[in-house]
Amino acid sequence: MTQVKIKHDCKLELNDVALRATPARIAVMKFLENTTTPVDVQMIKNYLDKQNVSSDAATVFRIMNIFTEKGITRQISFNEGKFRYELASREDHHHLICKNCGKVEDFSYCAIPALEKDIQKKKGFLVTSHALEFYGLCESCKDRQN
């Protein structure tokens, strides 16, 4: 996974949303700050284990649910029977999902704001958010099929 550096104090961010800064919550925040693709609970649990942070899957689920409720994370579903999570503060982007290997890549070009303005103009509907995923084959899987 590619690393993204966001500089801030995790404890302060947790305190700002009235959450105690437990070792597990801080570790999850650091993990989310250093990944560029949405992660699932098992990936987070594996990271916590490697960091010797005591947790179980239920604890990670609770952390992610409260983070999502507090607006720290965004919950994403790629129709794979589980949720993935990413920081809500990340810039607007979309996802490319390989239907063969499951690889997820961020795609940051977005022409949707112009479409949102057109929708508001033509339909009087104010779009407050959107989600867009593209499903297909990544370069590696596409090359293997040829």
N, C-alpha and C positions, 0 to 999 in steps of 0.2 A: 504494500500500500504506500502511496505517496504521502509524504508528511506535509502538514499545513501548520504553520506556527501562528498562534493567536496569543498575544501577551496580555495577561491579566491575572488577577489574584482569584483563584477558584474559591477560596474561603470567603472572600468578600462577595463574590457573585452569589454564592449560596446564602449568605447572610442577608443579602439584598432581597431575596425572595422568601425570607423567613424559614430557611432550612438550616439545620445544624450541619456543620462541616465535619462529617464523620470521615474516617479514613477511606471507606468504600466509596462514598459520594465524591470525595476529592479525586480518587484514582479513576473513577468513571469519567469525571469531567476532563481529566488530563488525557485519557484515552481518546475521548471524542474530539478533543482539540487537535490531536495528532493523526487523525485519519481523514481521508478525503472521500470515502465512500460510506454509505449507510451501513451500520453494523447491527447484528442481531444479538439477542441476549447471550447465546452461547459464545459468541466472539468476545463479548464483554467479560463473561465469566472466565474464559481462558486467559484473558489479559490479567484479570485480578489474581488468578492463581499464579501466573508467572511473576507478579509483583508481590507475592506472599501476603495478599490482602484477603483476610478471611471473609468468605461470602458463600452463599448457595444460590441456585437459580431463582428461588422465590425472592430473595433479597434483591437480586438484580432486577427482576420484574418490578418490584415495588419502587426501586430507585428510578427506573425508567418511566414508570407511570407518574410518579410525583414530579419528575423533571418535565414531563410533557404537560402536566396540569399547570405547572408554574411558568411554562413558556420557554424553558431552557432548551428543550429538544423538540423535534418534530418527529412524529410517528409516521412511517411510510410502509405501505403494503405493495409488494410486487406480485401479488397473487400466488405466493408460494407457501401459504399456510402458516406464515409467521410475520411478525412485524420487524422492521428495521428502524434504526434511529440515527438522527444526525442533529448537530447543533442548529437551533432555530436561527441563530445569528449569522449563519453562512449566507453569502451572497446568493441571489436568485440563480438557480441552475436546474437542470433536468437530468434524467438518468437514461443511460443506454444499458439494457439488460440482455445478456446473451442467453438465448433459450436453450443452448446446448450445454455450456459449462457453468452458467450462472454468474459469470463475471459481471460486475456492475461498474460502470464508468460514469463520472459526472460529465455533463455537457453544458457549458456555460453560455453559449450563444442563445439569446432568447428574443424572438420577434413578437412575443405574446403581448407586451404592453401596447403596441399599436392595435392589435386585435381587441384588447380590453377596451380601449378608447372607442373603437368602432362599435363594439357591443353596447357601450353606454349611450353612444350617440343614436344608434339605430333602434335599440330596444329599451333604453332608459334603465338598464340594469347595471348597477355598480358592482363590478367584480372586485372582491377584496383579497382573493388569493386564487392560485391555480396550481395544478400538479400535472406534469406531463412526463410520461415514460415512453421510451421507444424500445420495442422488443425485436430481436433479430439475432444475427450471428456476429460475434466479435471477429476481429481480423484473423486470429489463430484458428478458430473453428471454421471460418469460411475457407481459409487456405487448405485445411485438412479435407474438406469436402470436394475440392477440385482435383 
